[in-house]
Every structure is written in C-alpha cells, then in structure tokens.
Amino acid sequence: MEDKDNKIIENKELSIWEALIPVFALIGMLAYNVLFVYKDDALSGSNQFILLLGAAVAAIVGFANKVSYSRMMDEVAQNVKSTTGAILILLMVGALSGTWLVSGIIPSMIYYGLQILNPTIFLAACVIICAIISVATGSSWTTSATVGIALIGIGEALGISLGMTAGAVLSGAYFGDKMSPLSDTTNLAPAMAGTDLFTHIRYMSFTTVPTITVTLIVFIILGFTIDTTGKPDTQGILAAIDEAFYISPWLFIVPALVILMIIRKTQPLIALLIGTLLGGAFAIIFQPEIIVRIAGEDSLTFHSAYRGVMDAITIDTAVETSNPALNELFSAGGMAGMLGTIWLIICAMVFGGVMEAIGALARITDSLLKLFHTTFGLFASTVASCLALNATASDQYLAIVVPGKMFAKAYRDKGLAPENLSRSLEDSGTVTSVLIPWNTCGAYHSGVLGVSPAAYAGYAIFNWLSPFMTLFFAAFRIKIRQLAKK
C-alpha cells in the first residue's frame, strides 16, 4: 500500500528484523570505515559509497520480499527530486561564502569580534568570538583550527585551564555552526527532515538561544571565580587582517539586508542569490586589489572584476595574510566546496529511497510509534538514535542522515511539522559529535586544540546541554509545531 501524499510504502510481508538488516549493515560498515580505515577522511567519498552499499543490502532484502527493481528506482528518483531545493541552496551558500570572503564581510566580522576580548570575561568572550566567526564562516572546524588555537594560547598565558578555554571555544563554534546558513549540517538537517533552511534556523533558535544564554552565564560566573594573569594580545592578528583587507562597518550592509529578507520570509534561494551578488559588488568596490589578484590580472578592468568574482563564487578561493594561522580561515570553497555534501545527500537519498520502496522505513517507524506512544517518547528516541550513531558510526553527518530518513514518517504520523525533527537532529546529532573521542569531530578538535575530549567535555556546556534542552521543550510541549491541516 502507498500513501499518495507522503510516498511511504508499507510491506506487511516484511518483518521488523528484516527491516533492520540494512540499518545494522550500514552502521557496521560505517563504523569499520571510519574507525579503522579512513578516520577523519571518510567523507572524501568512502562513506558515500557505503551508503550505496547499504542501499544494495536493502535491495537484496526487497528482492527476497518480491519488491521490484523498478519500484525501488522510482522511490530513489522521488527522494532525489525532493532534495532539489536543498541542493540548489547548498550551491548558493557556497557561492555566498566565496563573495563574502573576498568582499571583506567575513574578515570584518572576525576583526570586530576579536576586539571584544577582555581578560575579566575571557571565557565568555571566547564563546562570543567563536560564535561570531562560526556564524560568518559556517564551520566549527575552521573556527577551532584558527582563532580557537589563538584563544587556547591566550588562555594558557592567562593561567586559565586548557579544558575551560577549549570548552568555551567549542561552545561558541558549534552555536555558530548550528545557526549559520553557510553550515553544511544546518543545510543537511532540513533536507533530511523535509523542511526549508530558514524555517529550520528560525525554529532551531527556540532551543539554541536559551542554551547559549545558559552557557554564557556559566562562563561569566566561572570567569569571576578564576584569577587571570597578563593581558591577551590580539594586535598581531588584528594587524594581519587590517593589512590584507579593507575593514569597515559599511560592509555589514550586505548581511543586514540578507537578515532583513530572511525575517520578511523571502524565499531562501532569492535571499542567498541577492546576498551573493551584493557580496560580489562590494568586493569590487571595497577590495579591488584582492579581486585583481584572484583574477591573475594587473589592474581592475571589467574582465578582471568578472573573473575574480566568478572564481570566488564557483571554486576554491584564498586570501593570504602575514599571519599563517589566519590563512586557512580566509579560504572558501565556493560552489565546488559544497559538492561533497551534495554527494552525501544524494547517496543518502538512494539508501532512503530503497528503504522506503521495500517498506522498511514504514515498518521501523510503526514499531517505534508502538514503543513510544507520546510525543516526548518520539523526541527522546530521536535524540538517543543521534547519540548512538555519533558513537557507533563516528560521524556527525551520518548521525543526521540516518535518523532523519528513519524518523520522518514517525513525525508526520504524530502530526508534527518536519522542523521538529530537523531541530532535534541538530540539537543531538551535530553538537554532541565533538564530545566523543573516536568521532571524527572529537578526534579533529582535540588534535587541533591540543586538549583531550575528557578535559574539555564538561566545559563544552553548549554541546552537552543542547539535547537536554530539546527534550525539555518536548516534555513541556513548548514550541512543538503541528502539521498544518489540509
């Protein structure tokens, strides 16, 4: 039987254990691939292929239950088609990040953010600085590897525990990563749940803002209970940014206009396209030397302006500074940089499409609904699944992709809007990955910052508090949006 609205196929011949075979196979293969072979390089392509292998296992189960190949391919096609908007937004996000870098918008955010550093409230300032930079770049990894390293050094010079500083850095970095429209996980979660990017961000703010507020209060209190020695020196970093870019508050006109369009519920693709084009125009006006350098020309002409902006939109772009630590921060992948995430989405849709075609997702979600009769139980099972996949598959993307596909029908059956699921995926999948030592995120950040997860986990308040916050909202039915009745 097929639900014409949701395209969910039920197969009464399929047992729950048969439905779970592809899931267990997928988790086992991903765990081996990430833990023992590719580690933090697994997203370069091997994880994507394993999703296809998981789809092959599901297809074998389907053939054994007399499901035709054509029906599986039809469901895969429908699944891929459903992500068209998300894929276009991802490409436009890559374009926007490129023009916002070369125009000086992102560097200006970082420049002014670093100036709020104060020894008295150093830990809270770390959260704010990393949040600003992560929102601007859409990457907690880049924030950690650049400004995060600098803040760890400053904290050590002030005599502050490395674990405290790392916890503050990661709290801010993951807040920004969650709330930035440039973040791949922030685009991935709504794509899996079936909602749009800006609806997801607005709805996620209900749990994220209280969590970061509590985090800041705790770090402010901690800041007044510890003694600091010395004074943080960021002059070298600020000078390097000022030397490489023209820094001005006027550059904030572009993000302000984009934010205004988002608030006024402009279509995401339109808002991002306008933000990209304005970023390109501001790059020509405020950063002509950078545009000329990217274009490989000697002077600013229509040809060099076109080439420089187009390269920033489409391919890898980097602006070198006199400070080597900043060079990784001032690089963007353009539209090409988003292809890895798009590849992951398409492979996940293949796995999800085959699972839907054989009736496995319907069987699994029906069983979950029988186990969890309440809305809170459904949210709790989502959180538990994300945490389990972060610990077993060792990858935050897969902790979003697999539960996202498995729980989408369960949320619809409960009459819950898809943004409830996308928010839960980020509150429990994205942010907790850094707390697990063998997860790619935990291994990366601990290696970059030189601080073990055991040392910073307790101080990464935003990261461990987020899943509790989403469960608190579910328990008291706060901001739990229902599906609109047709």
Sequence and secondary structure as in RCSB ss.txt:
>XXXX:A:sequence
MEDKDNKIIENKELSIWEALIPVFALIGMLAYNVLFVYKDDALSGSNQFILLLGAAVAAIVGFANKVSYSRMMDE
VAQNVKSTTGAILILLMVGALSGTWLVSGIIPSMIYYGLQILNPTIFLAACVIICAIISVATGSSWTTSATVGIA
LIGIGEALGISLGMTAGAVLSGAYFGDKMSPLSDTTNLAPAMAGTDLFTHIRYMSFTTVPTITVTLIVFIILGFT
IDTTGKPDTQGILAAIDEAFYISPWLFIVPALVILMIIRKTQPLIALLIGTLLGGAFAIIFQPEIIVRIAGEDSL
TFHSAYRGVMDAITIDTAVETSNPALNELFSAGGMAGMLGTIWLIICAMVFGGVMEAIGALARITDSLLKLFHTT
FGLFASTVASCLALNATASDQYLAIVVPGKMFAKAYRDKGLAPENLSRSLEDSGTVTSVLIPWNTCGAYHSGVLG
VSPAAYAGYAIFNWLSPFMTLFFAAFRIKIRQLAKK
>XXXX:A:secstr
 B TTT  B  TT  HHHHHHHHHHHHHHHHHIIIIIIGGGGGGTHHHHHHHHHHHHHHHHHHHTT  HHHHHHH
HHHHHHHTHHHHHHHHHHHHHHHHHHHTTHHHHHHHHHHTT  GGGHHHHHHHHHHHHHHHHS HHHHIIIIIHH
HHHHHHHTT  HHHHHHHHHHHHHHHHHH TT HHHHHHHHHHT  HHHHHHHHHHHHHHHHHHHHHHHHHHHHH
S   S    HHHHHHHHHHS   GGGGHHHHHHHHHHHTT  HHHHHHHHHHHHHHHHHHH HHHHHHHHT SS 
 HHHHHHHHHHHHHS EE   SSHHHHTTTEE TGGGGHHHHHHHHHHHHHHHHHHHTTHHHHHHHHHHHH  SH
HHHHHHHHHHHHHHHHHT  HHHHHHHHHHHHHHHHHHTTB HHHHHHHHIIIIIGGGGGSTTSHHHHHHHHHHT
  HHHHGGG HHHHHHHHHHHHHHHTT S  B    
